[in-house]
Amino acid sequence: FSPYASPDTRTLHDAAERALNHYFGPASRPSEPPEKPASHVFSVIPNQDTETLLIHASQTLAAVDVMSTDLAFELEGKQRHVALAIQQMVSLGALLVEQTLERIDQPRAMHLGE
């Protein structure tokens, strides 16, 4: 038996839902901004300089490298190979970030040496 078997029960159900939401739903305040989706829990400070962003990316990759390596040695078989592959990709990403940081520092070093 479905409460939506006829249009009348559907209408009654919708009206009951609206009434329950009105009386028992969370109190909303029109002046409050709408909540941000969960994907915005973490954010980056706007206009942050490139070097700082790369340093934090490097530190994050280093942490993931350690975690994936530790995980790989607790696993066996196919799962271990997957964890080691993830660790290798993280290491490659870290190398790319480090190389970029070195390129950012080179103009400063050249300028200081003049």
Beta strands, then each sheet from edge to edge (+ up, - down):
end
